[in-house]
Amino acid sequence: MAVAGVHNIDLANSIYGATGSSDVTTKKDNVSFDNLFDSAVNMYKETDALQDAAEESEMNFALGYSTSVHDLAIAQQKANISLQYTVKVTNKALEAYKELMNMQI
């Protein structure tokens, strides 16, 4: 399992930590938002692919094409951890969005 999502979060932290500006209309901030959005979409795609791989492993095991219980357990665990991570990141993003919407101007 590639852990590209973690590296993308480090990239996002370095971008936001390095800029420190509140001007969201600059080209640099728009590019960083695009990168952050693309990494979020890729995280969802990776989670979906791991879920599909786990389901395929289950079907292969059930049909007798594979006899390795270890491969089945590993595929299921990867899918489970990826899904939990994706849900937590999504919840934090929604929490941040709600906090921004509740701010008084």
Secondary structure as GFF3:
##gff-version 3
##sequence-region A 1 105
A	DSSP	alpha_helix	4	19	.	.	.	ID=ss1
A	DSSP	alpha_helix	27	63	.	.	.	ID=ss2
A	DSSP	alpha_helix	69	101	.	.	.	ID=ss3
###
